[in-house]
Amino acid sequence: MNIGFIGLGNMGAPMAANLVAAGHQVAGFDPAAPCPEGVTRAATAAAAADGAEVVISMLPNGKILRDVADQIIPAMTAGTVFCDCSTVDVDSARAVADQARAAGLGALDAPVSGGVGGATAGTLTFMVGGDDTAFATVAPLFEVMGQKAVHCGASGAGQAAKICNNMILGATMIVTCEAFALADKLGLDRAKMFDVVSTSSGSSWSMNSYCPAPGVGPQSPADNDYKPGFAADLMLKDLRLSQQAAEAVDADTPMGAQAMALYARFVEHEDGAGRDFSAMLPRFERRGRDK
C-alpha cells in the first residue's frame, strides 16, 4: 500500500518504520525530524499525501492538525483515507473529519496508547472513530503498528476514548505514588507493598505494569531514573484535553480536574518537565502534608 506519513517524531518515526518493514511504500514529511530508514522524504506535507492510499498523521495538537489538513486534503484523491493518530481535542478531530468527508475522503481519528516503546515494538492500541469503510481500509495497517484497534464509534469517538482512558491513568498514577510515599513513612517495605496491592483490590495498571517505585515489579521508567516512557508533559496535555471536553459537555470530573492541577504544578513549577509521569513518586517522597 502507498502511505503518506506526516509527523516523524518520537512516535511517528517508529510507526512509519514498522510500515516499511511490513513491505509498504511510505512517503514521509516532518519539518524537523529525519526520516527513518526506508521512508522516502517528501518536500512538503502535500507531497507526502499526493498519490497515497492512506495518509497517517501524528501531530502535537489540534491547531497543527487543522493546518496540516488544510494542506493535504486538497492533494488527496477521492476515496482515500486520512487517518490521524494524534491526541487532540474532540472538536478538532470532528472538524477535520468533516473537512475530509466533504472532499470525498474517508476519515479516522485513531489516537494510540502504548508510548514510544509500543510504537517501536508495534504493540500500540488504537482507539478509532470514523465510519466502517475507512476503518476496514486502515485495519491492516493498525495490525502492523499495533496489537489492538478498537472501533469506538463515529468521528471523535477515538479521541473521547483516549482522553477518558488517560484521565483514569493520570489519577491512578497519582494515588499510586501517594500510597508508596505513605507506605515509606509508615515503615512498610516497598516490595511487600507491591506484593499485596498488585494482587488485591487496589491493583491497577499503574501499580502492576508501570510501578513508580524503582526496583519493584516489572521494569519501568522508575528503573531508568524516570526518563520518559510517557512524559509528564504529555499527561498534562491529555488531562487538559479531558477537562476541556468535560467543560464542553457539562460533565462533573473533580478527580480529573485535581489530577490536571497536580500535573500542572509538577510540570510547570517543579521538576516534572521532561520526566516520566510516574516521577510523581519522588515528588511525594520529598513533601510533608502541609506543603
Secondary structure, DSSP 8 states (H G I E B T S, - for coil): -EEEEE--STTHHHHHHHHHHTT-EEEEE-SSS---TT-EE-SSHHHHHTT-SEEEE--SSHHHHHHHHHHHGGGS-TT-EEEE-S---HHHHHHHHHHHHHTT-EEEE--EESHHHHHHHT-EEEEEEE-HHHHHHHHHHHHHHEEEEEEEESTTHHHHHHHHHHHHHHHHHHHHHHHHHHHHHTT--HHHHHHHHTTSTT--HHHHTS-SSTTSSS--GGGGTT--SSBHHHHHHHHHHHHHHHHHTT---HHHHHHHHHHHHHHHTSS-TTSBGGGHHHHHHT--TT-
